Structures are given as structure tokens and as C-alpha cells.
Amino acid sequence: MGIVITAFERSPDGGKGLARDTRVRWALEETGQPYDVRLLSFPAMKAPAHLALHPFGQIPTYEEGDLALFETGSIVFHLAERHAGLFPQDANARARAITWMFAAVNTIEPPILDLVIVRIHEGDKPWAAERLPLVADRIRGRLKQLVAHLGDSEWLDGDFSAGDLMMVSVLLRLRPSGILDEFPCLAAYVARGEARPAYQRAFAAQLAINAAPPSAG
């Protein structure tokens, strides 16, 4: 059995690359692994069959033979360990790449997700107007620290790695807010990630699904 991942039947972002299956698609493209996609509606994501793969009823999941994984960091780590293209050969550099993967999802992404929640899901709450700038400032604080590390470097630690893949994917979620544009260094970093042929293939594959007309019935 080949690799099968799950993705939204209709992504909330309309195929702009913000859904998390883009990260997994990108990793598969960087490592040259063919894969199939099983598309899920929102009701199907909460059905027992999918909950058996992802206890929290989200996407993506990853299946290969008897192996089933969820969480994008875990899936990308699995691919990077088993296929060339995402981890350096040097053991110390590999450890640093893993560290940047964790930094992306544990340090940078949480306040970004808070911003999405406040803007989209809590925008009608009476306290949302006060909370929004506080969350945005927390993001800016983290981004200033990230800029201080990145500086004029092309990537986070030498050559492109899984750490960059995860970090770029996380930072992309900031684009709709305009905050990313406040940091030209990081905007250019994200643009370098998007320019990679593997990312372009992953983005096109997700966009094609959302651009197709809905299936009948």
C-alpha cells in the first residue's frame, strides 16, 4: 500500500496553502514520494472511521501500510527521517533542524493560531477588540526574535531543512493579517520557501482540489 493522506474536500481557505495538509504535501514533494489523497467533508472528519486515524477529528492523516500518523510535525519528521531531502547528514545539524521544527509549532505558531481564533471565531465577543492587539503584539515579539536569528541568512541553519518547511508553513498563516509584511526579512524568507519547486507542486495540488466544481450529490 502506498502513502495516503487526508485533506479537506473543500478547504476553508479556498486552496491558498494555509490548510495543514499543504505541509505534508510539501514534505512528500521535497522527498520525492508519490502519494494519494482521500478527501473528507467536515461531517466525515468526525465519523468513527476517521476518528480511528485522528482522535481529534482533524486533517491531515498519513497512512502507509500498517502505519497511521496524525499531527503534521510528526508526519514531516517521519518523512525526513526515512527519505533524503529534509534532514542534513551531519548529526548536529540534523538535531538543530529538529529543534527548529519544534520551535515552529511550539513557539511561533501558538500566538498565530490565537490571532486566527480571535479574528474569526471570537470576533463577535465584547472583549475581542481589546484582546486582538494584545495577541498581535505577542506575535510581533516572537517575530522580532526570529528576525534576530535569521538576519541575512537564506535559511534558519545552513541549507533548507524540515525546520524551514515547518517555519515557512507556520508563518504563511500570518499573511492574511498583514503582520508578516511588517517584517520584510521574514516575508522574503517565506517567499523563498514558496518559490521552491516542491512547494509549488504541493500548492498546485491543493489549489486544484478547491478550484474544481463540487461533486454532485
N, C-alpha and C positions, 0 to 999 in steps of 0.2 A: 504494500500500500504506500502510495506517495504522500507527500505533505498536503494537508488540507487545513486551511484557516477559515475562520468565520468572519463575516463583515456585515455591516448594516445593509439591508435590502434597499433602504433609502437613507443616506447619511444625513444627520441634522444639519451639517454644514454644506450640503449640496455638492460634495465632492471636492472641497477646497484643500484637502490634505490634512485636516485637523483631527479627523477620527483616528483612533489609535491603531486600527489595522494598517494605516499607512506606515507606521514604524516597522511593523513586521514585514510588510511587503518590501520595504526599502532594504531591510537586512537580508531578505531572501534574494533580492536582486544583486546586492553587493557580493554575496557569496555564491551567486550563480546557481541557486537551487530552484528547480521548477516546482510549481505548486498549483493547487486548485483552490477555489473559493466557494464556500457554501454560504449563501446569502440568507439572512434571517430578518423577519419582521420583528417589531417590538414585542408582540404577543409571544412569538416563538422563542424569544430570548428568555422568557420567564417560564417556559414549558419544561417539564421534567427532563426531557431528552437533553436540552442544552444545560440545564442546571447540573446535570451529572458531569458535564465538562467544566463548567464555570459556576461555582457555588453562588456567585453574586449576580448571575444573570446578565453579564456584560459581554462585549466583544473586544478584542478577538480571542479566539482559542486556537490552539495548534495541535494537530493530530498527525502522528507518523507511526504507523504500525500500532503497537500496543501503548505507545506513549501519548499522553494527552496533557497539555500545559495551558495555563492561563497566566495573565499578567505580562505586559509587553517587555518589561525588563528581564523577566525570566526567559521568555522566548528568544529575545535577541541574544542574551547570554548563552543560551543553548546553541544557537546557530553559530555564534562567534567561536565557541569552544571546539566545534566539530568541523568547521569549514574555514578555509583561508579567506582573508579579506577584511576582517573586523578586529582582530587582535594582533598586536605586534608579536614577533617571535621572542624578543627579549623578555625574560620573566618579570623584571621590574617594570618595564614599560607596559606589559600586559596588566600587571597589578594596578598601575595608575589608570589605565583605560577603564578597568572595572570600577575604580573609585569614582571616576567621572560619570559612569553610568548611574551609580548610586546618588551622586550629587545632583544629577539632573532630576531624578524622580523624588528624592527626599528633601532637597534644599531649595531648588529653583521652582519646581512645579507646584508645590502646595499653595503658595500665595497666589499663583496664577489661576489655579482652579478656584480659589476663594473669590477672585475677581469675576470669573465666569458665573459663579453661583450668585453673587450679589447682583450682577447686571441682568442676568436672565431669569433666575428662579426667585430672587428675593427683591426684585426691583419695585414691587408694589408695597413693600413693608415700610412703615413710617420711619424706621431707623436706617433704611438703605442709603439715603442721601448722605448721612453722616459717616456710615461705615465705608462707603466706596472710596473716598480719598485716603482713608487710613490703610486700606488694603493696597491701593495703588502705590502708596509711599513705601510699604514694606517690600513690594516688588522692586521698586527703584533702588532701594537699599541693597538688595541682593544683586541686581544687575550692575551696580557700581562696583561691587566686589568682583563680579565675574569679569568686567572690563579690566580691572586692575590686574587680573591674572592673564587674560588673553593678550592684552596690549596689541602689538603689531603682528603677532603670530597668526599664521593661517588657520591652525587647529589648536586644540587645547593642550596637546602634549606630543609634539612631533608630527608624525603622519596622521591622517584621518583614521579614526577608530570607532568602535562601538560607543565610546564615550561621546564622541562628536555626534553620532547618529541620534543618540538619545537626547543630547542637549539641544540640537537644532530642532528636533521634533517638539520638544517642550516649549522652546522659545517661539515657534511658529504660532502657538496658541495665543500669543500676545498681539499678533498683528492686527486683529480687528479693533483692539482698544487704542491703537496708536502709540502705546508706550514704547514698543520696540523701536520706532522711528526716532525716539528721543536719544537713542544710543547708537550712533552711526557705526561704531565698531562692531556691535552685535548684529545690527541689521546687515552689514556686509558679510559677517560670519554666517548668518542664516542663508544669505543669498548664495554663498559658496556651496553650502550643503545642497540647496535646491538645484544648483547647476550640475551636480554630479549626474552622470547618465543613469545610474541605478535609481536615484531619486526620481528622475524624470519618468522612468518606466513605471515605477510604483505609483506616482501621482496620476499618470495617464490611465493606468488600470483602474484606479478607484474612481476617477472622474467619468470614465466610460460607463460604469455601472449607473451612476447617478444621472448621466445625460440621456440614458436610454429611456424610452417611454415605459410607463408602468405596465406590468404584465396584466392581461385580462383576468378577471375573476379573483 
